[in-house]
Amino acid sequence: MMVGVVDVGGGLRGVYGAGVFDRCIDENIRFDYCIGVSAGSANIASYTAGQRGRNYRFFTDYTFRKEYMSLSNFIHSGSYLGLDYIYSTLTNQGGEDPLDFKTMSEFNGVIKTVATNALTGQPQYFGIDDYSLNDYGVLKASCALPVVCKPVSVGGVAYFDGGIADPVPIEKAFTDGCDKLVLILTKPLAQIPEKNPRNELTARLLKRNYPKLSESLCLMQSRYNDSIRKALEYQKQGRVLIIAPDDCCGMKTLTKDREKIDRLYTKGYENAAKIKEFVRL
């Protein structure tokens, strides 16, 4: 039986998933298939590398550095998020908190990272073969929020955040052979809106240069909602376990508040108690 995990990310709310994965490492819970979107892809990288607490440090420490996230970044580089700082300066060998790429590359299972093609608006599912030591462009691409960040080039193709084209990739996971899935959300199930005005505004800003991406972004909320409805049905069938916070502790995508970040991490760690039995059954 192939048991997978899906982490949908959600900017700094992704610390909830970091808590979930730290508990999985503590309890020696192993997944056969891991697929991540945006910050969820970074959580999965550290999890498959066996680096407990690594993502917690990124959310609770490095986030507050101007090189990581600041208006200064946007003025000087055109990107509010310092993706090169996060996934090169800090993450490369010799960096302050390097990813154990050797262990990640030897992970006994499937690793997928979702990004969105900037020109077609379609999802791209990168595998471990698209990574290499000190080249984590795939992570940068998956986390590149439109307007907030410039697109990231991988293999000569421009990409943005994976959540635009496939915000909850449970169908991809089942198509790839998973029998059961743990789905990590970073927003309460009770707080899912039918429309997202912020997405609609961003789509208008993107329409001239990236018309297909703009169209895809307009569909993002409905795709998310449809996937959640399917996940709830799968959960009734015993095929999906949804792990989601009961509230976001005041956290939004880019909220920089140590206390709130820490509280959401703790919720993730505590809520992950359900996973061990689900995986064992």
C-alpha positions as CSV (number, residue, x, y, z in Angstrom):
1,M,0.0,0.0,0.0
2,M,1.3,3.4,-1.0
3,V,0.7,6.1,1.7
4,G,1.3,9.7,0.6
5,V,1.3,13.1,2.2
6,V,0.2,16.4,0.6
7,D,1.3,19.8,2.1
8,V,-0.5,22.7,0.5
9,G,1.7,25.4,2.0
10,G,0.3,28.9,2.6
11,G,3.2,31.3,3.1
12,L,4.1,31.7,6.8
13,R,1.1,29.6,7.7
14,G,3.2,26.8,6.4
15,V,4.7,26.6,9.9
16,Y,1.7,24.5,10.7
17,G,3.0,21.8,8.3
18,A,6.5,22.2,9.8
19,G,5.0,21.1,13.1
20,V,3.2,18.2,11.5
21,F,6.4,16.9,9.9
22,D,8.5,17.3,13.0
23,R,6.1,15.1,14.8
24,C,6.3,12.6,12.0
25,I,10.1,12.5,12.4
26,D,9.7,12.1,16.1
27,E,7.4,9.2,15.7
28,N,9.3,7.7,12.8
29,I,6.3,8.0,10.4
30,R,7.4,7.4,6.8
31,F,5.5,8.2,3.7
32,D,5.9,6.6,0.3
33,Y,5.0,9.7,-1.6
34,C,5.4,13.4,-0.7
35,I,4.0,16.2,-2.8
36,G,4.3,19.9,-1.7
37,V,3.0,23.2,-2.9
38,S,4.8,26.5,-2.2
39,A,6.0,26.5,1.5
40,G,4.8,22.9,1.7
41,S,7.5,21.9,-0.8
42,A,10.1,23.4,1.6
43,N,8.6,21.5,4.5
44,I,8.8,18.2,2.5
45,A,12.4,18.9,1.5
46,S,13.5,19.1,5.2
47,Y,11.3,16.2,6.2
48,T,12.7,13.9,3.5
49,A,16.2,15.1,4.4
50,G,15.5,14.0,8.0
51,Q,16.2,17.5,9.4
52,R,13.8,17.9,12.3
53,G,13.3,21.5,13.4
54,R,14.9,23.0,10.3
55,N,11.8,24.6,8.9
56,Y,10.8,25.8,12.3
57,R,14.0,27.8,12.4
58,F,13.2,29.3,8.9
59,F,9.8,30.4,10.1
60,T,10.7,31.6,13.6
61,D,14.1,33.1,13.0
62,Y,15.2,33.8,9.5
63,T,11.8,35.2,8.5
64,F,12.5,38.3,10.5
65,R,15.7,39.2,8.6
66,K,15.3,41.8,5.9
67,E,17.2,39.6,3.4
68,Y,14.4,37.0,3.8
69,M,11.3,39.2,3.5
70,S,11.2,43.0,3.3
71,L,10.2,46.1,1.3
72,S,13.9,46.7,0.8
73,N,14.1,43.4,-1.1
74,F,11.3,44.5,-3.3
75,I,12.8,47.9,-4.1
76,H,16.2,46.5,-4.9
77,S,15.3,43.2,-6.6
78,G,11.6,43.4,-7.5
79,S,10.8,40.5,-5.1
80,Y,9.5,41.0,-1.6
81,L,10.7,37.5,-0.7
82,G,14.4,36.9,-0.9
83,L,14.1,33.5,-2.6
84,D,17.8,33.4,-3.5
85,Y,18.7,34.2,0.2
86,I,16.3,31.5,1.5
87,Y,17.0,28.7,-0.9
88,S,20.6,29.5,-1.8
89,T,22.5,31.6,0.8
90,L,21.0,29.8,3.8
91,T,20.3,26.4,2.2
92,N,23.4,25.6,0.1
93,Q,26.4,23.7,1.4
94,G,28.4,26.1,3.6
95,G,25.2,28.2,4.3
96,E,23.9,28.9,7.7
97,D,21.3,26.1,7.6
98,P,22.1,23.8,4.7
99,L,19.7,21.2,3.3
100,D,21.0,17.7,3.7
101,F,20.6,17.0,0.0
102,K,22.4,13.7,0.0
103,T,19.8,12.3,2.5
104,M,16.9,13.9,0.6
105,S,18.1,12.4,-2.7
106,E,18.3,9.0,-1.2
107,F,14.8,9.2,0.2
108,N,13.0,5.8,-0.3
109,G,9.9,7.2,-1.9
110,V,8.6,9.7,-4.4
111,I,9.1,13.5,-4.0
112,K,7.1,15.9,-6.1
113,T,7.1,19.7,-6.1
114,V,4.4,21.7,-7.7
115,A,5.0,25.0,-9.7
116,T,2.9,26.9,-12.2
117,N,4.1,27.6,-15.7
118,A,4.0,31.4,-16.1
119,L,3.1,31.3,-19.8
120,T,0.6,28.4,-19.9
121,G,-0.9,28.7,-16.4
122,Q,-0.6,24.9,-16.1
123,P,0.9,22.9,-13.2
124,Q,4.4,21.4,-13.5
125,Y,5.2,18.5,-11.2
126,F,9.0,18.4,-10.5
127,G,10.7,15.3,-9.2
128,I,13.9,14.7,-7.2
129,D,15.8,14.5,-10.5
130,D,15.0,18.2,-11.1
131,Y,17.0,19.0,-8.0
132,S,20.8,19.0,-7.6
133,L,23.2,19.9,-4.8
134,N,23.2,23.7,-4.3
135,D,20.6,24.2,-7.0
136,Y,17.1,24.5,-5.4
137,G,15.5,26.5,-8.2
138,V,12.5,24.1,-8.0
139,L,11.8,25.2,-4.5
140,K,12.1,28.9,-5.5
141,A,9.7,28.3,-8.4
142,S,7.1,26.6,-6.2
143,C,7.2,29.5,-3.7
144,A,7.3,32.5,-6.1
145,L,4.1,34.4,-5.3
146,P,3.0,36.5,-8.3
147,V,3.5,40.3,-8.0
148,V,5.2,39.8,-4.7
149,C,8.0,37.9,-6.5
150,K,9.5,37.8,-10.0
151,P,9.0,34.5,-11.9
152,V,11.7,31.9,-11.3
153,S,13.4,30.2,-14.3
154,V,13.9,26.5,-14.3
155,G,15.3,25.0,-17.5
156,G,14.7,28.2,-19.3
157,V,11.0,28.2,-18.4
158,A,9.4,30.8,-16.1
159,Y,7.4,29.6,-13.1
160,F,5.3,31.0,-10.2
161,D,3.8,29.5,-7.1
162,G,2.4,26.0,-7.5
163,G,-0.8,26.8,-5.6
164,I,-2.1,28.8,-8.6
165,A,-2.5,25.8,-10.9
166,D,-3.0,22.9,-8.4
167,P,-3.5,24.3,-4.9
168,V,-4.5,20.9,-3.4
169,P,-2.9,18.1,-5.5
170,I,-4.7,15.1,-4.1
171,E,-5.8,13.9,-7.5
172,K,-2.2,14.0,-8.7
173,A,-1.2,11.9,-5.8
174,F,-3.9,9.3,-6.4
175,T,-3.1,9.2,-10.1
176,D,0.5,8.6,-9.2
177,G,-0.5,5.5,-7.3
178,C,-1.3,6.5,-3.7
179,D,-3.8,4.4,-1.9
180,K,-4.2,6.7,1.2
181,L,-3.2,10.3,1.8
182,V,-2.5,12.6,4.7
183,L,-3.6,16.1,3.6
184,I,-2.1,19.0,5.5
185,L,-4.0,22.3,5.2
186,T,-3.0,25.6,6.8
187,K,-6.5,27.1,7.0
188,P,-9.5,25.8,8.9
189,L,-12.0,23.9,6.9
190,A,-14.8,26.2,8.3
191,Q,-13.1,29.3,6.8
192,I,-13.0,28.5,3.1
193,P,-14.4,31.4,1.1
194,E,-16.2,30.9,-2.3
195,K,-14.2,33.8,-3.8
196,N,-10.8,35.4,-3.0
197,P,-10.8,39.2,-3.9
198,R,-7.0,39.3,-3.5
199,N,-6.6,36.6,-6.2
200,E,-8.9,38.6,-8.5
201,L,-6.9,41.8,-8.0
202,T,-3.6,40.0,-8.6
203,A,-5.0,38.4,-11.7
204,R,-5.8,41.8,-13.1
205,L,-2.2,42.9,-12.5
206,L,-0.8,39.9,-14.3
207,K,-3.2,39.9,-17.2
208,R,-1.1,42.0,-19.6
209,N,2.2,40.0,-19.3
210,Y,0.8,36.6,-18.3
211,P,-2.7,36.2,-19.6
212,K,-2.9,32.4,-19.1
213,L,-1.5,32.7,-15.6
214,S,-4.1,35.4,-14.9
215,E,-6.9,33.1,-16.0
216,S,-5.5,30.2,-13.9
217,L,-5.3,32.5,-10.8
218,C,-9.0,33.4,-11.3
219,L,-9.8,29.7,-11.0
220,M,-7.5,29.1,-8.0
221,Q,-10.2,29.5,-5.3
222,S,-12.7,27.3,-7.1
223,R,-10.1,24.6,-7.6
224,Y,-9.1,24.7,-4.0
225,N,-12.8,24.4,-2.9
226,D,-13.5,21.6,-5.3
227,S,-10.4,19.7,-4.0
228,I,-11.5,20.2,-0.4
229,R,-14.9,18.8,-1.2
230,K,-13.3,15.8,-2.8
231,A,-11.0,15.4,0.1
232,L,-13.9,15.4,2.6
233,E,-15.5,12.6,0.5
234,Y,-12.3,10.6,0.5
235,Q,-12.0,11.1,4.2
236,K,-15.4,9.5,4.7
237,Q,-14.1,6.5,2.7
238,G,-11.0,6.2,4.9
239,R,-8.7,7.2,2.0
240,V,-7.7,10.7,3.2
241,L,-6.9,12.1,6.6
242,I,-7.2,15.9,6.7
243,I,-5.0,17.7,9.2
244,A,-6.0,21.3,9.6
245,P,-5.9,24.0,12.3
246,D,-9.1,25.0,14.1
247,D,-7.9,28.6,13.6
248,C,-4.9,30.3,12.1
249,C,-3.8,32.1,15.3
250,G,-4.2,35.4,13.5
251,M,-1.7,34.3,10.8
252,K,-2.0,35.3,7.1
253,T,0.2,34.5,4.2
254,L,3.0,37.0,5.1
255,T,2.3,37.7,8.8
256,K,5.5,38.2,10.8
257,D,4.6,37.6,14.4
258,R,6.8,35.2,16.4
259,E,4.2,34.4,19.0
260,K,1.5,33.6,16.4
261,I,3.9,31.6,14.3
262,D,4.9,29.5,17.3
263,R,1.3,28.9,18.3
264,L,0.5,27.6,14.8
265,Y,3.5,25.3,14.8
266,T,2.4,23.9,18.1
267,K,-1.1,23.2,16.7
268,G,0.5,21.3,13.8
269,Y,2.6,19.2,16.1
270,E,-0.4,18.4,18.3
271,N,-2.8,17.7,15.5
272,A,-0.3,15.3,13.9
273,A,-1.1,12.8,16.7
274,K,-3.8,11.3,14.4
275,I,-1.4,10.3,11.7
276,K,0.3,7.3,13.2
277,E,-2.9,5.3,13.5
278,F,-4.1,6.3,10.0
279,V,-0.8,5.2,8.4
280,R,-0.8,2.0,10.3
281,L,-4.3,0.9,9.3
